Amino acid sequence: MAAALRGLGLLQGRVRLAAAAAATSSFRWPGQRAPVRGGAAAAVPSAGKSYGSEAKEEEELRIRYLDDEHKGIVVLGLNRSHAKNALSKNLLKMMSKAVDALKSDKKVRTVIFRSEVPGIFCAGADLKERAKMHSSEVSSFVSKTRATINEMGGTQRLPRTIGVSLAKELIFSARIVDGEEAKSIGLISHVVEQNEAGDAAYRRALALAKEFLPQGPVAMRVAKLAINQGMEVDLVTGLAIEEACYAQTIPTKDRIEGLLAFKEKRPPRYKGE
């Protein structure tokens, strides 16, 4: 239990993620000009050597801060159209750098990942790139169809999400599942019918993210931590983690604001303090 409790501070300042499918953006890196809010997208600087055989001059990751009723939501748009958003070494570094920067931004409440390439979210690993990389650079990651095992947590997270039996079935068979089956086995939460604009999944994610915005940031962080940590331990230890997480909300200004808002019959104005 002590080991589990030591992880209680890990998610302080982290953002919540909602996955979807397509967007535009703007973001400021150190030394860059301020981003254009809600408007034109800004290119994210590249990171490291590019191995792609079809390298294109395009903004592979676009980031946009939303305004007005969606203020607090940041959209990360995958934009490798020539590779169907396949995850290259460079794109992964860009995504990691973007998320690390957003973690320390207290104004960010929710992050949405989406694709800006019509008809595809992400094709998986960039196999053309990996074919040119030295074996020491490549982790055994792609899938059974490539004679390797699942990596990036696939053999660990999938059983925890859909159960051991179904996880083995999917991993051993390398079967592709559609949206309806994915929802039925608990792999995803929502399935939506596509609209004329082709952004139905993004619209659903945006609506979900909007539901998160009014909630207290501190309470959301520790609730996420309690769930994530508690799922890895027995119930008694999990309840102890929950109690420790609850204790972190007691001295906050947000807790007092919530009580005052309830008393005054008005919406609370949480600041994450």
C-alpha positions in Angstrom: 0.0 0.0 0.0 2.8 2.4 0.8 4.2 2.0 -2.7 0.9 2.8 -4.2 0.4 5.9 -1.9 3.8 7.3 -3.0 2.3 7.8 -6.5 -0.4 10.2 -5.2 1.5 13.3 -6.4 2.2 12.1 -9.9 -0.8 13.6 -11.7 -0.6 17.1 -10.2 -0.9 19.5 -13.1 -1.7 16.8 -15.6 -4.5 17.3 -18.2 -7.4 14.9 -19.1 -7.3 13.4 -22.5 -10.3 12.7 -24.8 -9.5 10.9 -28.0 -11.4 11.7 -31.3 -10.7 12.0 -35.0 -9.6 15.4 -36.8 -8.6 19.3 -36.1 -6.7 22.5 -36.7 -4.4 24.4 -34.3 -1.8 26.8 -32.9 0.7 26.5 -30.1 3.7 28.5 -28.7 7.0 26.9 -28.1 9.8 28.8 -26.2 11.1 31.5 -28.4 8.0 31.5 -30.7 5.4 34.2 -31.1 2.1 33.9 -29.3 -0.4 31.5 -31.0 -3.3 32.7 -32.9 -6.3 31.7 -30.8 -9.1 29.9 -32.6 -7.6 30.7 -36.0 -4.6 29.7 -38.2 -2.5 26.8 -37.2 1.2 27.1 -36.3 3.8 24.5 -37.1 5.3 22.6 -34.3 9.1 22.4 -34.6 10.5 19.0 -35.6 12.4 16.9 -33.2 15.3 14.7 -34.2 16.2 12.9 -37.4 13.5 12.1 -40.0 13.5 8.6 -41.5 10.4 8.9 -43.6 10.9 8.0 -47.3 8.1 10.3 -48.3 8.9 13.3 -46.1 6.6 16.2 -46.8 6.7 19.9 -45.9 3.6 19.8 -43.7 2.6 20.6 -40.2 2.5 17.1 -38.8 1.1 18.2 -35.4 -1.2 21.1 -35.2 -2.4 22.6 -31.8 -5.2 25.0 -31.2 -6.5 26.6 -28.0 -10.3 26.9 -28.1 -12.1 30.0 -26.9 -15.4 31.2 -25.7 -17.6 28.4 -24.3 -14.8 25.9 -25.1 -12.1 27.9 -23.3 -9.8 25.5 -21.5 -9.9 22.8 -24.2 -6.8 22.3 -26.4 -7.0 20.3 -29.7 -4.0 18.3 -31.0 -4.4 17.5 -34.7 -2.5 14.7 -36.4 -1.6 15.8 -39.9 0.7 13.3 -41.7 -1.6 13.0 -44.8 1.1 11.3 -46.9 1.5 8.5 -44.3 -2.1 8.3 -43.0 -1.0 9.7 -39.7 1.4 6.8 -39.1 3.4 7.3 -35.9 6.9 8.3 -36.9 9.8 8.8 -34.5 9.6 12.5 -35.1 5.8 12.7 -34.6 6.0 10.8 -31.3 8.6 13.3 -30.1 6.4 16.2 -31.1 3.4 14.8 -29.4 5.4 14.1 -26.2 6.8 17.6 -26.2 3.4 19.1 -26.7 1.8 17.1 -23.9 4.7 17.9 -21.5 4.2 21.6 -22.2 0.4 21.4 -21.6 0.9 19.7 -18.3 2.2 22.8 -16.7 -0.4 25.1 -18.2 -3.1 25.6 -15.5 -5.5 27.2 -18.0 -5.8 23.9 -19.9 -8.5 21.6 -18.6 -9.0 19.0 -21.4 -7.0 17.9 -24.4 -8.6 16.3 -27.5 -6.5 14.3 -30.0 -8.0 14.2 -33.5 -7.0 13.6 -37.1 -6.9 16.2 -39.8 -6.6 13.6 -42.5 -10.1 12.5 -43.9 -11.0 8.9 -43.4 -8.3 7.9 -41.0 -7.3 8.5 -37.4 -3.9 6.8 -37.2 -2.5 4.0 -39.3 -0.2 2.8 -36.5 3.5 2.6 -36.6 5.4 4.1 -39.6 6.7 0.8 -41.1 8.6 2.5 -43.9 10.6 4.5 -41.3 11.2 1.5 -39.2 12.6 -0.5 -42.1 15.4 2.1 -42.4 16.2 2.3 -38.7 18.9 0.3 -36.9 17.6 -2.6 -34.9 18.7 -0.9 -31.7 16.3 2.0 -32.4 13.3 -0.2 -33.0 11.2 -1.7 -30.2 9.3 -4.9 -30.9 6.1 -3.2 -31.3 3.9 -3.5 -34.4 1.6 -6.6 -34.1 1.3 -10.3 -34.8 0.8 -9.5 -38.5 4.4 -8.3 -38.5 5.8 -11.3 -36.5 6.4 -9.2 -33.4 4.4 -8.7 -30.2 2.3 -5.8 -29.1 4.3 -3.1 -27.4 3.6 0.3 -25.9 1.5 -1.4 -23.2 -0.8 -3.4 -25.5 -0.3 -6.7 -23.7 -0.9 -4.9 -20.3 -3.5 -2.2 -20.9 -5.8 -4.3 -23.1 -6.4 -7.1 -20.6 -7.1 -4.5 -17.9 -9.7 -2.8 -20.2 -11.6 -5.7 -21.8 -10.5 -8.7 -19.7 -7.8 -11.4 -20.2 -9.8 -13.8 -22.4 -10.8 -11.2 -25.0 -7.4 -9.5 -24.9 -5.7 -12.8 -25.8 -8.2 -13.5 -28.5 -7.5 -10.1 -30.2 -3.8 -10.2 -29.7 -3.4 -13.9 -30.8 -5.6 -13.4 -33.9 -4.5 -9.9 -34.8 -8.2 -9.4 -35.8 -9.4 -5.9 -36.7 -12.6 -4.8 -34.9 -15.0 -2.2 -36.1 -16.5 0.6 -34.0 -19.6 -1.3 -32.9 -17.6 -4.4 -31.7 -15.1 -2.2 -30.0 -17.8 -0.5 -28.0 -19.6 -3.8 -27.2 -16.4 -5.2 -25.6 -15.6 -2.0 -23.7 -12.6 -1.0 -25.7 -14.2 2.4 -26.5 -16.9 4.5 -24.9 -18.9 5.9 -27.8 -19.8 5.2 -31.4 -21.3 8.0 -33.6 -22.8 8.1 -37.1 -20.6 10.1 -39.4 -21.9 13.5 -40.5 -21.5 15.4 -43.8 -18.5 17.3 -42.5 -16.7 14.1 -41.5 -16.0 15.2 -38.0 -18.7 13.4 -36.0 -16.2 11.8 -33.6 -14.5 15.1 -32.9 -17.9 16.8 -32.2 -18.8 14.0 -29.7 -15.4 14.4 -28.0 -15.8 18.2 -27.9 -19.2 17.8 -26.3 -17.7 15.4 -23.7 -14.8 17.7 -23.0 -17.3 20.6 -22.5 -18.9 18.5 -19.7 -15.5 18.4 -18.0 -14.9 22.1 -18.0 -17.2 23.2 -15.1 -15.7 20.6 -12.7 -13.0 21.4 -10.1 -9.6 20.8 -11.6 -8.0 19.6 -8.4 -10.9 17.2 -7.7 -10.7 15.9 -11.3 -6.9 15.3 -11.0 -7.1 13.3 -7.8 -10.2 11.4 -9.0 -8.2 10.3 -12.0 -5.3 9.4 -9.8 -7.5 7.4 -7.4 -9.0 5.4 -10.3 -5.8 4.7 -12.0 -3.9 3.8 -8.9 -6.8 1.9 -7.3 -7.2 -0.4 -10.3 -3.7 -1.8 -9.8 -4.2 -2.9 -6.2 -6.7 -4.7 -3.9 -9.9 -3.0 -2.8 -8.7 -2.2 0.8 -5.6 -0.5 -0.6 -7.7 1.2 -3.3 -10.0 2.7 -0.6 -6.9 4.0 1.3 -5.7 5.6 -1.9 -9.2 7.2 -2.4 -9.1 8.6 1.2 -5.6 10.0 0.6 -6.8 11.7 -2.6 -9.8 13.1 -0.9 -7.6 14.6 1.8 -5.8 16.6 -0.9 -9.0 18.4 -1.8 -9.8 19.6 1.8 -7.3 22.5 2.1 -8.1 23.9 -1.4 -9.8 27.1 -2.3 -11.9 25.2 -4.9 -13.6 23.3 -2.1 -14.6 26.5 -0.3 -15.8 27.9 -3.6 -17.9 24.9 -4.2 -19.6 25.2 -0.8 -20.2 28.9 -1.3 -21.7 28.4 -4.8 -24.0 25.7 -3.4 -25.1 28.1 -0.6 -25.6 31.0 -2.9 -27.3 28.9 -5.6 -24.9 29.9 -8.4 -22.4 28.0 -10.7 -19.0 27.6 -9.0 -16.0 29.3 -10.4 -13.1 26.9 -9.8 -9.5 28.0 -10.4 -7.6 24.8 -9.6 -6.3 26.2 -6.3 
